[in-house]
Amino acid sequence: MQDRPPPGDTPPEEFRRQLHELADWIADFREHIEELRVAPQAKPGAIRAQLPSHAPETGEPFEAILKDIDRLIVPGMVHWCHPMFLAYFGWTTTAPGILSEILSAPLSVNAMTWRTCPAATELETAMIGWLRRWVGLPGEFDGVVYDTASVGLLHALAVAREEAAPSTRKLGMTGRDLPRLRIYASDQAHSSVEKAAIALGIGEENVVRVASDDVFRMKAPLLGEAIARDRRQGLRPLAVVATIGTTSTASVDPVPEIAEVCREEKVWLHIDAAYGGGFAMTPECQWLRNGWEMADSIVINPHKTVFVPLDFSVLYLRNLERLRRVFALVPEYLRGDTVEAEKNYMDYGIQLGRRFRALKAWVIWRSLGRRGVVARLREQMRLANLLATWIKSDEQFQLSAPVNMGVVCFRFVGNRRLPSSVPETPARGRAFSQERLDQLNNEIVERINQSGRVYLTQTKLRNRTVIRAGLGNVLTEERHLRRAWELIRETARQLA
Ligand SMILES: *Cc1c(COP(=O)(O)O)cnc(C)c1O
C-alpha cells in the first residue's frame, strides 16, 4: 500500500506566504478605506445571486477566495470602519484592534473552565478589573464577559427573577402560584428589555415603559407611581432598567432618584451603560457615575466605547455569586475539569463554549493606555459638539436633543424665518408641515446613504423623524465631519 500523507493542514511555507499576502491585504484595505463607498449600491439578493448555490466539492486556493472578497464582499458592505460612517454608535476598529483579532485566531481556545485554558480565564478576570477601575465602579462589583449587552441584560434579569420568584430555576414559571412579574424602563430604553422579557417567560407586555422628560430622561416620580399601581393590582415588580446613554439621543436617566425608588421598593436595579459606561473614563463625564454604585447590575459595552472590536460586553454584578447560583450546573463529563477554587466562566451564564475575548481587550487596552482611550473619547465629544455648533448656526436646521457624548440628533426644519434671538423656539414649520418635514428628513438620510459618501441614521423623537449622527470612529477627522455637514445641507437644499 502506498504511503499517502494525511489530509492535515496547509504546509507551513505556503501558510506563511498566505499570511504575508493577507497582511498586505489588510494594510491596503485600512490605508485606502476612504476611497470606498461607505454603503453598497447593491439591490437585495444581488450578492447572493453571484454566489454558487452549492459549497465546492474540492478545496480552492486562498488566492481565489481573497479575490472574491475583493470582488463580491467588500463592495457589498456597509463600511462601519469608514471615516464617513456616522451611524449608530460609531465604531471602534483600530489597527491594534485588528492585530488583537488576528492574534486570537491561532490560539483558538475554549474559555469555558479554568482548566480548559487558565490564561484565558485569568486574563478575563484581570480585564474585568481593569475596566472596572477605569470607569470608577466600586470594588464590590465583579463581572463576566459576554458577546453583547442584550445577553448581559438577559442574565441580570434571570438573577432578579430568581430572587423575586425563588425556585424559578428549579420549577419554571408555570403551574405554580406566581403573579405576573413586571420590569420598568423608560420610553427611550433599548428594545433588549422586551427581548429579555420574551426569553425569560415574563412576557413583553410586562415591560412597563415609563415616560421620559423633555430631554429624554426617565421621569423618576412616574416610576414610583407605576410600581405602586402594579403592587395594588397584585403584580410583582421585578426590576428597573435605567439607561446611561440611550440609543437615540444618548440621554442619561436620573440614576440616583431611580436607585432611591428601587431601594424603597426592594426592586432590582439594572443599569444599561452599554454606550455611556466607557465615557465615565473622561473628566467631562464623571457625573455619569452618579448613583450607579447603588445598582445590582451594570452592563458596559467596550465594543462600543472602549475600542475593543465587536463583540465584547461586560456584565457587572454586585456579588457575582448571585449569578453563579442561578446558572452553575456541572455536567458529568466536565466534573474533572472544574477546579472549585478557580473561576469557571461557564458557571456564569447559558453559554458553555466561550471565545478568548479577553485577549483582544488586553492587546487594545495596552496599546492605547488609559490616556489614549480618554483622548479618543474626548475627540468624539469635541466633534459632536462642533457639529452641534454648525447646526445651531444654520436656521434651516434645529438640534432635536441636547448633545450627549458622541451623539447629535437634529432636524431639517426649512425656512422658519424666526429671529435668530429665539433659536430655541420649537419649529413652527411655516414653509412645511411637520408631516412633510418628517418625510424630508427621511429622504435626506436615504439619499445621502445611497450616495455612498456618508452614512447616517434616522430616529423618531416624540414621533418626529430626526437625523442622527454618531461620532465614534478613530478615522473620522474634522475635515470628514465638515464634508458630511456640507453634504447634508446640500441634500436638504435639493430636496426642499
Ligand atoms: C447598543 C445598545 C444595546 C444593545 O447592545 P448589544 O451589545 O448589541 O446587545 C443596549 N442598550 C443600549 C443603550 C445600547 O446602546
The ligand as an SDF file (V2000), in Angstrom:
LIG
                    3D

 15 15  0  0  0  0  0  0  0  0999 V2000
  -26.3180   49.0590   21.7200 C   0  0  0  0  0  0  0  0  0  0  0  0
  -27.1720   49.0850   22.9130 C   0  0  0  0  0  0  0  0  0  0  0  0
  -27.6880   47.9220   23.4770 C   0  0  0  0  0  0  0  0  0  0  0  0
  -27.5290   46.5840   22.8310 C   0  0  0  0  0  0  0  0  0  0  0  0
  -26.2120   46.2400   22.7390 O   0  0  0  0  0  0  0  0  0  0  0  0
  -25.7780   44.8430   22.1490 P   0  0  0  0  0  0  0  0  0  0  0  0
  -24.4210   44.6690   22.7250 O   0  0  0  0  0  0  0  0  0  0  0  0
  -25.7700   44.9990   20.6690 O   0  0  0  0  0  0  0  0  0  0  0  0
  -26.7480   43.8280   22.6100 O   0  0  0  0  0  0  0  0  0  0  0  0
  -28.3930   48.0060   24.6420 C   0  0  0  0  0  0  0  0  0  0  0  0
  -28.6120   49.1910   25.2250 N   0  0  0  0  0  0  0  0  0  0  0  0
  -28.1440   50.3340   24.7150 C   0  0  0  0  0  0  0  0  0  0  0  0
  -28.4250   51.6160   25.4170 C   0  0  0  0  0  0  0  0  0  0  0  0
  -27.4180   50.3170   23.5410 C   0  0  0  0  0  0  0  0  0  0  0  0
  -26.9820   51.4520   23.0240 O   0  0  0  0  0  0  0  0  0  0  0  0
  1  2  1  0
  2  3  1  0
  2 14  2  0
  3  4  1  0
  3 10  2  0
  4  5  1  0
  5  6  1  0
  6  7  2  0
  6  8  1  0
  6  9  1  0
 10 11  1  0
 11 12  2  0
 12 13  1  0
 12 14  1  0
 14 15  1  0
M  END
$$$$
